[in-house]
């Protein structure tokens, strides 16, 4: 059975989409079937794996029950990507409407779970990229997920708002998804040459203890450039520090889950 991991933090610019793209690519290159699910109306995950021009059905159609039905019910559109074994559920700006349209719908928090559950036997990991908010789309991801991976930017305000996310996780566990756990906290945009970066990293590790991944994601220009070319950094520049960091993260995640490629 595949593991569903929501990549979430209500703060923007912390590396959620970058992590979904590059962790997914590295897990796939390690030999695992991976599904990257774009649950953010910005659609950056979709464009970041080379599907910017896609105009077919998206996650919005499936979540709202509009996509073509099969014997199993609603189906998610699953696309190929440039990485072998990495598949994509695309999103576009229409998904922004779901936040409003779902409010009065039945099972409004559980739509994504119903769509992802049938896909567990096809993928080892299902990575869900979420919006920078704690709205219904993020809530759907947390209800569907087994665990949540939290990227944290190594800056002064890194822990700001984190209490809200942790409180939301607690509410989701108590009311909607008792199995939800923290997969790990990922330090992103880390500058090891600055006292501030080192101080923030120490504070985060002191707060979360062993939940923090040993791997840190550095500031890296090749990592920042890769999405504009519609590819993960391991395709854009496999020798870059960013590619090396996400390769290490994938191996650490596999090790934590008892499966080292």
BAFI-3210 file (N, C-alpha, C; in Angstrom, 3 decimals, decimal comma, padded with zeros to 6 digits):
// residues 261
n [1|2|3|4|5|6|7|8|9|10|11|12|13|14|15|16|17|18|19|20|21|22|23|24|25|26|27|28|29|30|31|32|33|34|35|36|37|38|39|40|41|42|43|44|45|46|47|48|49|50|51|52|53|54|55|56|57|58|59|60|61|62|63|64|65|66|67|68|69|70|71|72|73|74|75|76|77|78|79|80|81|82|83|84|85|86|87|88|89|90|91|92|93|94|95|96|97|98|99|100|101|102|103|104|105|106|107|108|109|110|111|112|113|114|115|116|117|118|119|120|121|122|123|124|125|126|127|128|129|130|131|132|133|134|135|136|137|138|139|140|141|142|143|144|145|146|147|148|149|150|151|152|153|154|155|156|157|158|159|160|161|162|163|164|165|166|167|168|169|170|171|172|173|174|175|176|177|178|179|180|181|182|183|184|185|186|187|188|189|190|191|192|193|194|195|196|197|198|199|200|201|202|203|204|205|206|207|208|209|210|211|212|213|214|215|216|217|218|219|220|221|222|223|224|225|226|227|228|229|230|231|232|233|234|235|236|237|238|239|240|241|242|243|244|245|246|247|248|249|250|251|252|253|254|255|256|257|258|259|260|261]
n.u [000,844|000,591|002,063|000,614|001,644|001,310|002,531|003,079|002,624|001,423|002,670|003,920|006,419|008,296|009,268|007,574|006,435|008,786|009,935|008,025|008,250|011,018|011,687|009,846|010,815|013,356|012,756|011,465|013,558|015,025|013,788|011,104|007,544|005,871|003,429|002,753|000,774|-000,958|-002,314|-002,637|-003,929|-002,254|-000,796|001,929|003,422|002,519|003,420|006,096|006,954|006,882|004,340|002,983|001,456|-000,723|-004,160|-006,324|-008,610|-008,463|-007,362|-009,324|-011,714|-012,113|-012,291|-014,562|-016,384|-016,842|-015,337|-014,943|-016,748|-016,007|-016,317|-015,466|-016,100|-015,430|-012,544|-009,083|-007,178|-004,229|-001,016|001,861|005,331|008,551|010,218|010,873|008,624|007,561|004,533|001,824|-000,826|-002,591|-003,088|-004,920|-005,844|-008,570|-008,966|-008,999|-011,614|-012,738|-012,400|-014,460|-016,726|-016,880|-017,785|-020,506|-020,906|-021,444|-019,368|-017,116|-014,499|-013,367|-013,088|-010,700|-009,400|-011,087|-010,558|-007,834|-007,370|-007,990|-005,693|-003,525|-002,417|-000,995|001,142|004,160|004,652|002,604|002,593|001,404|001,055|000,366|-001,662|-000,503|-001,988|-004,550|-006,934|-009,809|-008,710|-006,129|-006,960|-008,324|-006,116|-004,740|-006,583|-006,604|-004,027|-001,378|000,824|002,412|004,687|006,728|007,996|010,393|011,512|014,737|014,820|014,323|011,600|010,761|009,326|006,996|003,520|003,525|002,400|-000,304|-000,549|000,189|-001,859|-003,999|-003,350|-003,704|-006,468|-007,443|-006,560|-008,078|-010,716|-011,081|-009,018|-007,444|-004,995|-003,077|000,207|003,356|005,585|008,087|010,228|011,508|014,360|014,764|016,280|018,714|021,451|024,587|026,690|025,940|025,308|022,673|021,215|022,288|021,561|018,731|018,304|019,233|017,338|014,964|015,547|015,789|013,165|011,586|013,016|013,825|012,195|013,032|014,495|017,755|018,956|019,413|018,116|019,889|020,372|020,300|021,156|020,701|018,687|016,654|016,376|015,514|012,587|011,606|012,332|010,748|011,379|012,628|015,372|017,248|017,262|017,832|020,291|022,207|024,453|024,405|024,236|021,656|020,395|021,869|021,155|018,365|018,422|019,691|017,742|015,614|016,707|016,970|014,302|013,351|014,857|013,817|011,355|011,849|012,859|015,416|016,811]
n.v [-001,198|002,163|005,190|008,153|011,418|014,577|017,715|020,433|023,766|026,723|029,096|030,954|030,468|028,706|026,430|024,287|023,381|023,078|021,031|018,976|018,489|017,803|015,920|013,961|013,320|012,306|010,096|008,565|008,127|006,510|004,159|003,842|003,895|006,871|009,311|012,585|015,046|017,832|020,121|022,805|025,867|027,570|025,982|025,402|023,087|021,492|022,904|022,817|020,259|020,062|020,277|022,601|023,516|021,881|021,114|019,547|017,544|018,244|018,109|019,601|019,031|016,365|016,496|018,061|016,371|016,252|015,056|012,381|009,471|006,209|002,620|002,516|004,938|008,461|009,601|010,441|012,520|011,280|011,995|011,551|012,318|013,967|012,350|008,982|006,742|008,711|010,199|012,546|014,395|016,929|020,526|023,624|027,128|026,981|025,475|027,154|027,916|025,788|026,053|027,746|026,549|024,055|024,466|024,128|021,507|017,954|015,801|017,480|017,707|015,285|014,631|014,412|012,277|010,146|009,989|009,398|007,020|004,626|004,564|003,797|001,240|001,395|003,091|003,810|006,081|008,893|012,136|015,136|018,357|021,366|024,390|027,691|028,052|027,419|026,375|024,738|023,124|022,452|021,193|018,982|017,616|016,964|015,324|013,201|012,239|010,116|011,057|014,242|016,362|018,968|021,766|024,156|027,401|028,621|031,157|034,236|034,369|031,748|029,977|031,283|031,245|028,530|027,291|027,445|025,638|023,233|023,089|022,750|020,230|018,697|018,997|017,812|015,177|014,449|014,657|013,878|012,351|010,135|008,782|010,521|011,772|013,422|013,405|014,521|017,365|019,715|021,528|024,337|026,406|026,904|028,539|027,848|029,449|031,623|033,143|033,446|031,508|029,149|029,455|029,490|026,926|025,378|026,080|025,078|022,346|021,871|022,294|020,420|018,083|014,743|014,692|016,334|016,338|015,098|015,856|018,929|021,578|023,526|027,047|027,496|028,246|026,754|025,077|026,915|027,770|025,567|024,987|026,862|025,779|023,629|021,193|018,792|019,428|017,411|016,619|018,979|019,941|017,695|017,602|019,640|021,384|021,467|019,295|017,209|017,470|016,905|014,303|013,068|013,562|011,985|009,422|009,441|009,622|007,202|005,471|006,052|004,979|002,356|001,327|001,200|002,235]
n.w [000,000|-000,907|000,430|001,545|001,478|002,660|001,716|003,482|004,668|005,939|005,407|002,682|000,089|001,201|000,101|-000,575|-003,074|-004,591|-003,125|-003,453|-006,218|-006,569|-004,565|-005,263|-007,837|-007,219|-005,604|-007,525|-009,334|-007,742|-008,068|-007,381|-007,729|-008,114|-007,310|-007,974|-006,661|-007,529|-005,594|-005,418|-006,445|-007,884|-009,559|-009,844|-009,419|-011,486|-013,802|-013,208|-013,723|-016,402|-017,629|-018,293|-020,445|-020,503|-021,039|-020,363|-018,312|-014,790|-011,328|-010,141|-011,564|-010,832|-007,994|-007,697|-008,742|-011,458|-013,395|-015,790|-014,987|-013,669|-013,217|-010,635|-009,590|-009,239|-011,039|-010,958|-013,138|-014,493|-015,409|-017,556|-016,849|-017,403|-015,939|-015,495|-013,962|-012,354|-011,890|-012,543|-011,083|-012,376|-011,862|-012,196|-012,415|-012,017|-009,774|-007,605|-007,274|-005,973|-003,228|-002,452|-003,622|-002,435|000,117|000,885|000,230|000,516|002,505|002,349|003,271|002,705|000,037|-001,542|-000,317|-000,980|-003,670|-003,818|-002,392|-003,985|-005,531|-004,091|-004,341|-006,638|-006,442|-004,664|-003,186|-002,623|-003,181|-001,992|-002,971|-001,348|-000,955|000,172|002,721|005,208|004,256|002,702|000,680|001,594|003,922|002,855|001,829|004,194|005,457|003,717|003,937|005,215|006,524|007,239|005,656|006,581|005,247|006,281|006,166|006,672|008,376|010,239|010,950|010,929|012,620|012,900|012,881|012,830|014,989|014,423|012,287|013,565|015,442|013,717|012,631|014,924|015,345|013,001|013,385|015,640|014,790|012,069|010,847|012,357|012,053|011,147|011,040|011,731|009,162|008,846|009,457|007,284|006,668|004,723|002,127|003,339|004,772|005,474|006,071|007,476|010,620|011,435|009,968|011,034|013,711|013,607|012,595|014,751|016,695|015,564|015,440|018,148|018,923|017,459|017,632|016,913|014,715|012,741|009,570|008,830|006,487|004,825|002,807|000,662|-000,192|-003,628|-006,862|-009,186|-008,422|-008,122|-010,737|-012,227|-012,288|-014,159|-016,505|-016,659|-015,396|-012,979|-010,689|-010,778|-013,384|-014,679|-013,636|-012,555|-010,983|-009,205|-006,011|-005,048|-006,354|-005,266|-002,568|-002,541|-003,498|-001,345|000,591|-000,343|000,019|002,791|003,563|002,555|004,129|006,681|006,313|006,154|003,770|001,762|-001,200]
ca.u [000,000|001,365|001,965|000,204|002,367|000,974|003,632|002,228|002,973|000,587|003,525|004,364|007,832|009,159|009,798|006,650|006,365|010,138|010,125|007,163|008,832|012,345|011,623|009,158|011,714|014,450|012,173|011,227|014,859|015,494|013,097|009,773|006,445|005,500|002,394|002,791|-000,591|-000,958|-003,535|-002,473|-004,454|-001,203|-000,373|003,377|003,909|002,182|004,356|007,456|007,328|006,763|002,969|002,403|000,513|-001,795|-005,475|-007,358|-009,189|-007,523|-007,821|-010,560|-012,841|-012,329|-012,738|-015,937|-017,259|-017,187|-014,549|-015,619|-016,860|-015,725|-017,017|-015,001|-016,484|-014,631|-011,147|-008,141|-006,336|-002,836|-000,206|003,286|006,273|009,855|010,909|010,268|007,991|006,917|003,293|001,308|-002,222|-002,383|-004,021|-004,841|-006,474|-009,954|-009,003|-009,285|-013,051|-013,149|-012,439|-015,795|-017,760|-016,972|-018,258|-021,828|-020,985|-021,281|-018,020|-016,256|-013,109|-012,907|-013,126|-009,406|-009,138|-011,843|-009,924|-006,480|-007,342|-007,859|-004,401|-002,453|-001,755|-000,238|002,277|004,793|004,460|001,703|003,006|000,382|001,500|-000,781|-001,550|-000,006|-003,144|-005,148|-008,296|-010,394|-007,820|-005,131|-007,663|-008,533|-004,833|-004,427|-007,513|-006,213|-002,634|-000,879|001,763|002,638|006,063|006,642|009,202|010,574|012,545|015,667|014,831|013,949|010,196|010,504|008,327|005,781|002,366|003,624|001,446|-001,602|-000,496|000,185|-003,209|-004,851|-003,046|-004,331|-007,921|-007,692|-006,385|-009,155|-012,056|-011,226|-007,973|-006,658|-003,688|-002,181|001,406|004,355|006,640|009,342|010,380|012,614|014,947|014,997|016,976|019,667|022,758|025,447|027,727|025,393|024,976|021,222|020,790|022,683|020,767|017,366|018,346|019,347|016,056|013,983|015,890|015,451|011,702|011,002|013,853|014,174|011,295|013,706|015,378|019,166|019,214|018,920|018,112|020,617|020,095|021,017|020,619|020,232|017,407|015,688|016,202|014,952|011,152|011,334|012,598|009,776|012,003|013,280|016,770|018,087|017,386|018,387|021,714|022,304|025,637|024,242|024,024|020,233|020,121|022,477|020,387|017,099|018,748|019,915|016,454|014,870|017,287|016,634|012,883|013,239|015,417|012,845|010,212|012,293|013,105|016,542|017,077]
ca.v [000,000|003,384|006,144|009,488|012,426|015,965|018,660|021,539|024,858|027,815|030,178|030,812|030,639|027,884|025,306|023,140|022,871|022,626|019,735|017,988|018,166|017,192|014,689|012,978|012,888|011,495|008,802|007,820|007,700|005,432|002,938|003,750|004,542|008,061|010,185|013,953|015,565|019,288|020,602|024,248|026,535|028,219|025,017|025,429|021,711|021,044|023,505|022,467|018,956|020,109|020,172|023,942|023,713|020,890|021,746|018,547|017,486|018,458|017,688|020,327|018,272|015,159|016,863|018,566|015,322|016,538|014,194|011,184|008,435|004,829|001,700|002,773|006,285|009,523|009,251|011,539|012,467|010,971|012,291|011,225|013,433|013,608|011,381|007,655|006,311|009,841|010,614|013,832|014,837|018,356|021,535|024,954|028,165|026,604|024,855|028,189|027,924|024,680|026,536|028,304|025,627|022,889|024,835|023,564|020,161|016,848|015,245|018,483|017,508|013,944|014,360|013,967|010,942|009,172|009,882|008,848|005,680|003,558|004,613|003,373|000,009|001,662|003,968|003,663|007,362|009,864|013,396|016,140|019,737|022,114|025,851|028,370|028,440|026,294|026,288|023,421|022,299|021,893|020,270|017,751|016,906|016,424|014,222|012,076|011,840|009,342|011,921|015,562|016,827|020,409|022,538|025,383|028,291|028,987|032,601|034,693|034,101|030,366|029,320|032,087|030,585|027,078|026,838|027,269|024,386|022,122|023,023|022,159|018,795|018,093|018,943|016,809|013,868|014,153|014,656|013,409|011,441|009,813|008,207|011,545|011,988|014,255|012,645|015,158|018,795|019,879|022,862|024,752|027,681|026,954|029,133|027,412|030,441|032,727|032,824|033,360|030,204|028,131|029,643|029,047|025,468|024,831|026,275|024,162|020,986|021,785|022,279|019,214|016,946|013,803|014,837|017,133|015,575|015,451|016,545|020,290|022,033|024,804|028,007|026,995|028,919|025,759|024,622|027,972|027,896|024,365|025,026|027,659|024,893|022,545|019,921|018,712|019,815|016,251|016,605|020,259|019,928|016,589|017,760|020,819|021,130|021,214|017,921|016,329|017,549|016,180|012,885|012,632|013,575|010,806|008,263|009,517|009,285|005,763|004,829|006,214|004,117|000,962|000,876|001,922|001,765]
ca.w [000,000|-000,995|001,525|001,126|002,249|002,346|001,925|003,917|005,573|005,456|004,934|001,311|-000,184|002,061|-000,664|-000,673|-004,446|-004,937|-002,474|-004,108|-007,528|-006,532|-003,778|-006,106|-008,908|-006,656|-005,213|-008,765|-009,858|-006,860|-008,453|-006,790|-008,426|-007,341|-007,854|-007,466|-006,747|-007,437|-004,944|-005,275|-007,638|-008,668|-010,568|-010,065|-009,524|-012,841|-014,757|-012,831|-014,284|-017,860|-018,127|-018,238|-021,547|-020,428|-021,027|-020,137|-016,961|-013,700|-010,012|-009,861|-012,126|-010,038|-006,649|-007,777|-009,259|-012,846|-014,286|-016,277|-013,959|-014,028|-012,325|-009,277|-009,184|-009,827|-011,289|-011,105|-014,338|-014,159|-016,587|-017,566|-016,686|-017,994|-015,090|-015,486|-012,704|-011,679|-012,547|-012,072|-011,123|-012,627|-011,367|-012,799|-011,602|-011,686|-008,449|-006,606|-007,051|-005,107|-001,844|-002,232|-004,075|-001,555|001,450|001,173|-000,335|001,461|002,589|001,729|003,686|002,367|-001,404|-002,065|000,223|-001,784|-004,975|-003,724|-001,814|-004,989|-006,213|-003,186|-004,768|-007,860|-006,163|-003,354|-002,506|-003,237|-002,578|-002,263|-002,787|-000,857|-001,042|001,380|003,536|005,919|003,760|002,430|-000,136|002,503|004,816|002,089|001,761|005,515|005,722|002,860|004,140|006,351|007,229|006,655|005,610|006,782|004,915|007,056|005,680|007,743|008,537|011,573|011,226|010,517|013,464|012,941|012,291|012,906|016,007|013,761|011,531|014,512|015,999|012,677|012,594|016,100|015,102|011,964|014,015|016,591|014,196|010,694|010,375|013,550|011,741|010,637|011,835|011,067|008,483|009,180|009,216|006,337|006,652|003,342|001,902|004,452|004,514|006,575|006,317|008,253|012,005|011,556|009,475|012,002|014,919|013,335|012,481|016,110|017,377|014,985|015,874|019,559|019,058|016,872|017,986|015,850|013,576|011,726|008,687|008,862|005,226|004,688|001,421|000,636|-001,259|-004,799|-008,043|-010,161|-007,884|-008,410|-012,185|-012,843|-012,613|-015,357|-017,635|-016,605|-015,043|-011,668|-010,732|-011,113|-014,840|-015,112|-013,288|-011,595|-010,135|-008,360|-004,586|-004,866|-006,766|-004,270|-001,330|-002,674|-003,585|000,036|001,292|-000,765|000,681|004,214|003,683|002,351|005,310|007,757|006,031|006,102|002,403|001,190|-002,556]
c.u [000,877|001,106|001,627|000,849|001,931|002,188|002,989|002,934|002,191|001,386|003,929|005,872|008,775|009,696|008,885|006,662|007,716|010,395|009,275|007,758|010,094|012,429|010,935|010,061|012,807|013,946|011,915|012,538|015,487|014,718|011,678|008,741|005,909|004,412|002,513|001,428|-000,552|-002,300|-003,471|-002,972|-003,408|-000,655|001,119|003,997|003,680|003,166|005,789|007,901|006,969|005,375|002,241|001,325|-000,667|-003,143|-006,615|-007,943|-008,109|-008,100|-009,127|-011,772|-013,160|-012,894|-014,180|-016,891|-017,650|-016,478|-015,328|-015,597|-016,484|-016,513|-016,644|-015,399|-015,607|-013,184|-010,304|-007,391|-004,877|-002,003|001,217|004,102|007,595|010,637|010,171|009,825|007,403|005,708|002,746|-000,209|-002,168|-003,447|-003,883|-005,642|-007,932|-010,066|-009,295|-010,775|-013,525|-013,242|-013,819|-016,876|-017,935|-017,659|-019,580|-022,016|-020,858|-019,853|-016,992|-014,783|-012,530|-012,868|-011,805|-009,054|-009,844|-011,205|-008,558|-006,432|-007,224|-006,500|-003,248|-001,702|-000,941|001,054|002,834|004,601|003,523|001,945|002,021|000,929|000,288|-000,569|-000,967|-001,161|-003,612|-006,624|-008,714|-009,497|-006,731|-005,767|-007,935|-007,246|-004,498|-005,341|-007,133|-004,889|-002,439|000,028|001,831|004,116|006,012|007,961|009,230|011,761|013,443|015,826|014,296|012,517|009,807|009,378|007,025|004,635|002,390|002,658|000,074|-001,644|-000,562|-001,184|-004,178|-004,617|-003,719|-005,836|-008,257|-007,571|-007,591|-010,503|-012,166|-010,219|-007,046|-005,271|-002,659|-001,012|002,338|005,434|008,008|009,293|011,642|013,095|015,320|015,703|018,000|020,989|023,698|026,556|027,224|025,059|023,475|020,716|021,100|021,847|019,345|017,312|018,424|018,010|015,005|014,266|015,590|013,960|011,115|011,803|014,102|013,213|011,940|014,618|016,820|019,552|018,641|019,033|018,769|020,001|020,939|020,382|020,080|018,874|016,316|015,394|015,398|013,456|010,827|011,599|011,678|010,369|012,550|014,760|017,680|018,185|018,098|019,887|021,933|023,484|025,509|024,033|022,554|019,853|020,666|021,651|019,078|017,307|018,970|018,608|015,632|015,401|016,972|015,171|012,666|013,755|014,446|011,638|010,621|012,558|014,206|016,832|018,563]
c.v [001,245|004,314|007,519|010,508|013,807|016,835|020,004|022,505|026,059|029,036|029,909|030,942|029,829|026,652|024,099|022,532|022,356|021,242|018,657|017,534|017,320|015,956|013,600|012,428|011,968|010,137|007,938|007,300|006,610|004,143|002,785|004,460|005,673|008,834|011,544|014,589|017,072|019,746|022,100|024,934|027,265|027,289|024,969|024,040|021,188|021,603|023,086|021,095|018,885|020,020|021,519|024,144|022,740|021,583|020,759|018,616|017,624|017,916|018,387|019,529|017,053|015,500|017,342|017,545|015,496|015,597|012,950|010,087|007,075|003,932|001,941|004,157|007,321|009,087|010,506|011,421|012,266|011,089|011,774|012,493|013,040|012,588|010,048|007,300|007,462|010,289|011,871|013,887|016,355|019,248|022,795|025,919|027,858|026,063|025,872|028,231|026,850|025,112|027,065|027,270|024,430|023,183|024,168|022,154|019,107|016,317|016,204|018,300|016,195|013,622|013,803|012,578|009,883|008,957|009,191|007,409|004,579|003,509|004,125|002,143|000,194|002,446|003,701|004,921|008,243|011,186|014,487|017,526|020,599|023,616|026,443|028,936|027,215|026,170|024,866|022,539|021,659|020,882|018,949|016,937|016,255|015,272|012,988|011,453|010,894|010,213|013,271|015,900|018,349|021,072|023,822|026,156|028,706|030,508|032,961|034,306|032,648|029,722|030,102|031,366|029,081|026,508|026,607|025,959|023,194|021,967|022,408|020,659|018,076|017,958|017,889|015,402|013,507|013,982|013,913|012,345|011,075|009,258|009,270|011,789|012,922|013,352|013,208|016,640|018,977|021,328|023,229|026,108|027,941|027,561|028,818|028,404|031,614|032,263|032,638|031,993|029,098|028,225|029,140|027,529|024,818|024,934|025,288|022,725|020,810|021,658|020,944|017,942|016,049|013,827|015,647|016,239|016,039|016,225|017,955|020,696|023,411|025,789|027,607|027,558|027,918|025,199|025,639|028,075|026,756|024,465|025,829|026,871|023,670|021,200|019,966|019,030|018,638|016,038|017,855|020,345|018,911|016,738|018,943|020,424|020,830|019,795|016,932|016,302|016,761|014,686|012,310|012,588|012,343|009,553|008,259|009,159|007,783|004,997|004,901|005,288|002,661|000,426|001,719|001,352|001,470]
c.w [000,000|000,175|000,966|002,057|001,769|002,647|002,224|004,859|005,069|005,038|003,487|001,189|000,671|001,344|-000,755|-002,071|-004,912|-004,353|-003,131|-005,436|-007,374|-005,660|-004,587|-007,190|-008,373|-006,167|-006,448|-009,351|-008,997|-007,101|-007,952|-007,663|-007,548|-008,072|-007,181|-007,720|-006,523|-006,876|-004,678|-006,549|-008,468|-009,745|-010,817|-010,133|-010,937|-013,864|-014,474|-013,287|-015,770|-018,430|-018,102|-019,291|-021,514|-020,280|-020,805|-018,740|-015,898|-012,398|-009,635|-010,338|-011,281|-008,658|-006,658|-008,390|-010,698|-013,807|-014,666|-015,223|-014,530|-013,091|-010,867|-008,766|-009,870|-010,001|-011,427|-012,428|-013,926|-015,428|-016,423|-017,323|-017,331|-017,178|-015,133|-014,074|-011,890|-012,487|-011,868|-012,143|-011,236|-011,981|-012,213|-011,938|-011,249|-010,261|-007,351|-006,289|-006,104|-003,652|-001,492|-002,520|-003,150|-000,222|001,804|000,623|000,771|001,380|002,005|002,095|003,181|000,898|-001,918|-001,551|-000,615|-003,144|-004,917|-003,228|-002,870|-005,680|-005,347|-003,692|-006,051|-007,602|-004,777|-002,519|-003,320|-002,504|-002,982|-001,942|-002,438|-000,999|000,240|002,205|004,294|005,549|003,454|001,569|000,717|003,445|004,116|002,021|003,090|005,890|004,914|003,275|005,317|007,208|006,534|006,762|005,633|006,391|005,746|006,511|006,846|007,815|009,917|011,933|010,904|011,307|013,555|012,241|012,382|013,946|015,396|012,987|012,470|015,168|014,996|012,576|013,759|015,907|014,056|012,541|014,882|015,912|012,865|010,263|011,524|013,261|011,343|011,594|011,065|010,470|008,844|008,876|008,382|006,359|005,220|003,299|003,006|004,010|005,665|006,887|007,154|009,665|012,179|011,112|010,460|013,281|014,740|013,257|013,852|016,855|016,878|015,425|017,357|019,787|018,610|017,146|016,771|014,669|012,451|010,882|008,867|007,600|005,273|003,221|001,356|-000,351|-002,463|-006,058|-009,058|-009,732|-008,193|-009,901|-012,799|-013,173|-013,871|-016,632|-017,630|-016,269|-013,625|-011,799|-011,065|-012,620|-015,337|-014,835|-012,171|-010,643|-009,171|-006,905|-004,314|-005,232|-005,758|-002,986|-001,436|-002,881|-002,188|000,828|000,932|-000,076|002,172|004,443|003,525|003,559|006,490|007,577|005,819|004,729|001,795|-000,175|-002,733]
res [x|x|x|x|x|x|x|x|x|x|x|x|x|x|x|x|x|x|x|x|x|x|x|x|x|x|x|x|x|x|x|x|x|x|x|x|x|x|x|x|x|x|x|x|x|x|x|x|x|x|x|x|x|x|x|x|x|x|x|x|x|x|x|x|x|x|x|x|x|x|x|x|x|x|x|x|x|x|x|x|x|x|x|x|x|x|x|x|x|x|x|x|x|x|x|x|x|x|x|x|x|x|x|x|x|x|x|x|x|x|x|x|x|x|x|x|x|x|x|x|x|x|x|x|x|x|x|x|x|x|x|x|x|x|x|x|x|x|x|x|x|x|x|x|x|x|x|x|x|x|x|x|x|x|x|x|x|x|x|x|x|x|x|x|x|x|x|x|x|x|x|x|x|x|x|x|x|x|x|x|x|x|x|x|x|x|x|x|x|x|x|x|x|x|x|x|x|x|x|x|x|x|x|x|x|x|x|x|x|x|x|x|x|x|x|x|x|x|x|x|x|x|x|x|x|x|x|x|x|x|x|x|x|x|x|x|x|x|x|x|x|x|x|x|x|x|x|x|x|x|x|x|x|x|x|x|x|x|x|x|x]
***
